[in-house]
């Protein structure tokens, strides 16, 4: 057992292919977020990547997980901060902080994820953009995901430590210039994201579900269990499964919880979807 909390959960909860696979048949009102919060202590909110939510969304999400006192959200930031070439404005930052504050004020905000694409390289221009974001969102628990190997050096780790920002440990298909798994800890939280290993579709012009269509074996997850244990020397650690197609992220989140010695419960519908792989 470890002194520091390890929270494991999926990225997102709103997927059409989770109907009847992750979620039970239902009529009328059904809350997928509240349902998943009965099984997991964290979920990464991915919808703000596409549009800055109003504060009312954060307040609603807080209400919907009220039955789980251990639950903490992590949230992506808007793509205009990390992916778009156009400069973002102070008004954009203010709007996003307004969205974050209800989560933070309720004690439900575990980490704010600054996720950059593989095309984002370690250049002076990139570092300047990153430093502006780290200053603009100072005061929140920040985690930085970069995917290009040019960032994997001591000087970049020291930059993150200077800003009290966490390095995000990534599992992804490994190409020549990909960031490699590393249990380095630079900030107040540990953060790992498992994207799957679908080499064929990773850089292809494919639908996102194809890119993240991957089910880890328990043997493939075993090194990550040890890595997460090492990362958990921080105050708390978040492990997010992003291989979402047909609920595979839920299956692997359950695998990780079991391997970490935690109670591993997952929606029972997945027993029928993955017979022989998931037990009751």
C-alpha positions as CSV (number, residue, x, y, z in Angstrom):
1,X,0.0,0.0,0.0
2,X,1.1,3.6,-0.6
3,X,0.7,6.7,1.4
4,X,-0.3,8.7,-1.7
5,X,-3.5,8.3,-3.6
6,X,-3.5,6.7,-7.1
7,X,-6.6,7.5,-9.1
8,X,-7.3,5.5,-12.3
9,X,-10.0,6.3,-14.8
10,X,-10.9,6.9,-18.5
11,X,-10.6,9.9,-20.7
12,X,-14.2,11.2,-21.3
13,X,-17.6,9.7,-20.9
14,X,-19.6,10.7,-23.9
15,X,-19.1,8.2,-26.7
16,X,-21.9,6.7,-28.8
17,X,-20.2,3.3,-29.0
18,X,-20.4,3.1,-25.2
19,X,-24.1,2.7,-25.3
20,X,-24.9,-1.0,-24.7
21,X,-21.2,-1.7,-24.1
22,X,-20.2,0.4,-21.1
23,X,-23.7,1.8,-20.3
24,X,-26.7,-0.4,-19.6
25,X,-29.8,-0.2,-21.7
26,X,-31.9,2.7,-20.5
27,X,-34.9,4.7,-21.2
28,X,-35.4,8.3,-20.3
29,X,-32.8,10.1,-18.1
30,X,-29.5,8.4,-17.6
31,X,-26.3,10.1,-16.4
32,X,-23.2,8.5,-17.8
33,X,-20.9,10.7,-15.7
34,X,-22.6,9.8,-12.5
35,X,-22.7,6.1,-13.5
36,X,-18.9,6.0,-14.1
37,X,-18.2,7.9,-10.9
38,X,-19.6,4.8,-9.1
39,X,-16.7,2.8,-10.5
40,X,-13.8,5.2,-10.8
41,X,-12.3,8.0,-8.7
42,X,-11.3,10.2,-11.7
43,X,-12.3,11.0,-15.3
44,X,-10.4,13.3,-17.7
45,X,-12.8,15.9,-19.1
46,X,-12.0,16.1,-22.8
47,X,-14.8,18.3,-24.2
48,X,-13.1,21.6,-23.2
49,X,-10.5,20.8,-25.8
50,X,-13.0,21.7,-28.5
51,X,-14.8,24.7,-26.9
52,X,-14.3,26.6,-23.6
53,X,-17.2,25.6,-21.4
54,X,-19.2,28.0,-19.3
55,X,-18.9,27.9,-15.5
56,X,-22.3,26.2,-15.3
57,X,-20.8,23.0,-16.9
58,X,-18.3,22.7,-14.1
59,X,-20.9,23.2,-11.5
60,X,-23.1,20.6,-13.1
61,X,-20.3,18.0,-13.3
62,X,-19.5,18.6,-9.6
63,X,-23.1,17.9,-8.6
64,X,-23.2,14.7,-10.7
65,X,-20.2,13.1,-8.9
66,X,-21.3,14.2,-5.4
67,X,-21.9,10.5,-4.3
68,X,-18.2,9.8,-4.6
69,X,-16.2,11.8,-2.1
70,X,-12.9,10.6,-3.4
71,X,-13.6,11.7,-7.0
72,X,-11.4,14.3,-8.7
73,X,-11.5,15.5,-12.3
74,X,-8.7,16.2,-14.6
75,X,-9.4,18.4,-17.6
76,X,-7.9,19.2,-20.9
77,X,-7.4,22.8,-21.9
78,X,-8.8,24.4,-25.0
79,X,-7.1,23.6,-28.2
80,X,-6.6,27.3,-29.0
81,X,-4.0,27.3,-26.2
82,X,-2.0,24.3,-27.4
83,X,-2.8,23.2,-31.0
84,X,-3.8,26.3,-33.0
85,X,-1.3,28.6,-34.7
86,X,-3.3,31.7,-34.0
87,X,-2.4,33.6,-30.8
88,X,-4.8,33.3,-27.9
89,X,-6.1,36.3,-26.0
90,X,-6.3,37.3,-22.4
91,X,-10.1,37.0,-22.7
92,X,-9.6,33.3,-23.7
93,X,-7.5,32.8,-20.6
94,X,-10.1,34.6,-18.4
95,X,-12.9,32.5,-19.8
96,X,-11.1,29.2,-19.2
97,X,-10.2,30.2,-15.7
98,X,-13.9,30.9,-15.1
99,X,-14.7,27.4,-16.2
100,X,-12.0,25.9,-13.9
101,X,-12.9,27.8,-10.8
102,X,-16.1,25.9,-9.9
103,X,-14.2,22.6,-10.1
104,X,-11.3,24.0,-8.0
105,X,-13.6,25.7,-5.5
106,X,-15.4,22.4,-4.9
107,X,-12.1,20.6,-4.3
108,X,-12.7,18.4,-7.3
109,X,-9.9,19.6,-9.6
110,X,-7.0,17.2,-9.7
111,X,-5.0,18.5,-12.6
112,X,-5.3,20.8,-15.7
113,X,-3.8,19.1,-18.7
114,X,-1.8,21.1,-21.3
115,X,-1.7,18.6,-24.1
116,X,0.5,19.4,-27.1
117,X,0.6,17.5,-30.4
118,X,3.5,15.6,-31.8
119,X,4.2,18.5,-34.2
120,X,5.0,20.7,-31.2
121,X,8.8,20.6,-31.0
122,X,11.3,21.9,-28.4
123,X,12.1,25.3,-30.0
124,X,12.4,28.8,-28.4
125,X,9.0,29.7,-29.9
126,X,7.4,26.6,-28.4
127,X,9.0,27.2,-25.0
128,X,7.8,30.9,-25.1
129,X,4.2,29.7,-25.7
130,X,4.4,27.1,-23.0
131,X,5.8,29.6,-20.5
132,X,3.0,32.0,-21.2
133,X,0.4,29.3,-20.5
134,X,2.2,28.2,-17.3
135,X,2.1,31.8,-16.1
136,X,-1.5,32.4,-17.3
137,X,-2.8,29.3,-15.4
138,X,-0.5,29.7,-12.3
139,X,-2.3,28.5,-9.2
140,X,-3.9,25.5,-10.7
141,X,-2.3,22.0,-10.6
142,X,-0.8,21.9,-14.1
143,X,0.4,18.9,-16.1
144,X,2.1,19.1,-19.5
145,X,1.9,16.4,-22.2
146,X,4.4,16.7,-25.0
147,X,4.9,13.9,-27.5
148,X,8.1,14.7,-29.4
149,X,11.4,13.4,-28.2
150,X,13.1,16.8,-28.3
151,X,11.5,17.6,-25.0
152,X,12.8,14.6,-23.2
153,X,15.9,16.2,-21.6
154,X,17.0,17.4,-18.2
155,X,16.7,21.1,-19.1
156,X,13.0,20.7,-19.9
157,X,12.3,18.8,-16.7
158,X,14.0,21.7,-14.8
159,X,11.8,24.2,-16.6
160,X,8.7,22.3,-15.5
161,X,10.0,22.1,-11.9
162,X,10.6,25.9,-12.0
163,X,6.9,26.4,-12.8
164,X,5.7,23.6,-10.4
165,X,4.2,21.8,-13.4
166,X,4.0,18.0,-13.8
167,X,5.5,16.0,-16.6
168,X,2.9,13.7,-18.2
169,X,4.1,10.1,-18.7
170,X,2.8,8.8,-22.1
171,X,2.2,5.4,-23.5
172,X,1.8,5.6,-27.3
173,X,3.0,3.9,-30.5
174,X,6.8,4.4,-30.4
175,X,8.3,5.9,-33.5
176,X,11.8,7.4,-33.9
177,X,10.9,10.8,-32.5
178,X,8.3,9.8,-29.9
179,X,8.6,10.6,-26.3
180,X,9.4,7.4,-24.4
181,X,7.9,6.2,-21.1
182,X,9.7,7.7,-18.1
183,X,8.7,7.9,-14.4
184,X,10.1,11.4,-13.9
185,X,8.2,13.6,-11.5
186,X,8.4,17.3,-11.8
187,X,5.3,18.8,-10.1
188,X,2.8,18.3,-7.4
189,X,1.0,15.3,-9.1
190,X,2.0,12.3,-11.1
191,X,0.1,11.9,-14.4
192,X,0.1,9.1,-16.9
193,X,-1.9,8.8,-20.1
194,X,-2.2,5.5,-22.0
195,X,-3.3,6.0,-25.6
196,X,-3.0,2.5,-27.0
197,X,-0.4,1.2,-29.5
198,X,-2.2,1.3,-32.8
199,X,0.8,1.9,-35.0
200,X,-1.0,1.6,-38.3
201,X,-3.6,4.3,-37.6
202,X,-1.6,6.7,-35.4
203,X,-0.4,9.0,-38.1
204,X,-2.9,7.9,-40.7
205,X,-5.8,10.0,-41.9
206,X,-8.2,8.0,-39.7
207,X,-11.2,8.6,-37.5
208,X,-10.2,9.1,-33.9
209,X,-11.9,5.9,-32.8
210,X,-9.6,4.0,-35.2
211,X,-6.5,5.6,-33.7
212,X,-7.5,4.7,-30.1
213,X,-8.9,1.2,-31.0
214,X,-6.5,-0.8,-28.9
215,X,-6.9,-3.2,-25.9
216,X,-3.8,-3.6,-23.7
217,X,-3.0,-7.1,-22.4
218,X,-2.4,-7.4,-18.7
219,X,1.2,-8.2,-19.6
220,X,1.6,-5.0,-21.5
221,X,0.2,-3.1,-18.5
222,X,2.6,-4.7,-16.0
223,X,5.5,-2.3,-16.6
224,X,3.1,0.6,-16.2
225,X,1.9,-0.7,-12.8
226,X,5.5,-0.5,-11.6
227,X,6.0,2.9,-13.2
228,X,2.8,4.3,-11.5
229,X,4.0,3.0,-8.2
230,X,7.2,4.9,-8.6
231,X,5.4,8.0,-9.7
232,X,3.1,7.8,-6.7
233,X,5.8,9.2,-4.4
234,X,4.1,12.6,-5.3
235,X,1.1,13.8,-3.5
236,X,-1.3,12.0,-5.8
237,X,-1.1,10.3,-9.2
238,X,-3.6,10.2,-12.0
239,X,-3.6,7.3,-14.6
240,X,-5.9,8.0,-17.6
241,X,-6.8,5.4,-20.2
242,X,-7.6,7.0,-23.6
243,X,-8.1,3.9,-25.7
244,X,-11.8,4.6,-25.6
245,X,-13.2,2.6,-28.6
246,X,-16.0,0.2,-27.4
247,X,-15.0,0.7,-23.7
248,X,-11.5,-0.7,-24.0
249,X,-10.4,2.2,-21.7
250,X,-12.7,1.0,-19.0
251,X,-11.5,-2.6,-19.3
252,X,-7.8,-1.5,-19.0
253,X,-8.6,1.0,-16.2
254,X,-10.1,-2.0,-14.3
255,X,-7.0,-4.0,-15.0
256,X,-4.7,-1.3,-13.6
257,X,-6.8,-0.9,-10.5
258,X,-6.7,-4.6,-9.8
259,X,-2.9,-4.8,-10.4
260,X,-2.4,-1.8,-8.0
261,X,-4.3,-3.6,-5.3
262,X,-7.4,-1.4,-5.5
263,X,-11.0,-2.6,-5.7
264,X,-11.6,-3.2,-9.4
265,X,-15.2,-2.9,-10.4
266,X,-16.3,-2.1,-14.0
267,X,-19.7,-2.0,-15.6
268,X,-21.1,-5.5,-16.0
269,X,-22.1,-5.1,-19.6
270,X,-18.5,-5.4,-20.6
271,X,-18.5,-9.1,-19.5
272,X,-20.7,-9.7,-22.6
273,X,-18.6,-7.5,-24.9
274,X,-15.3,-9.0,-23.9
275,X,-16.0,-12.6,-23.0
276,X,-13.0,-14.4,-21.5
277,X,-11.2,-11.1,-21.0
278,X,-13.4,-9.6,-18.3
279,X,-14.9,-11.6,-15.4
280,X,-17.8,-10.8,-13.2
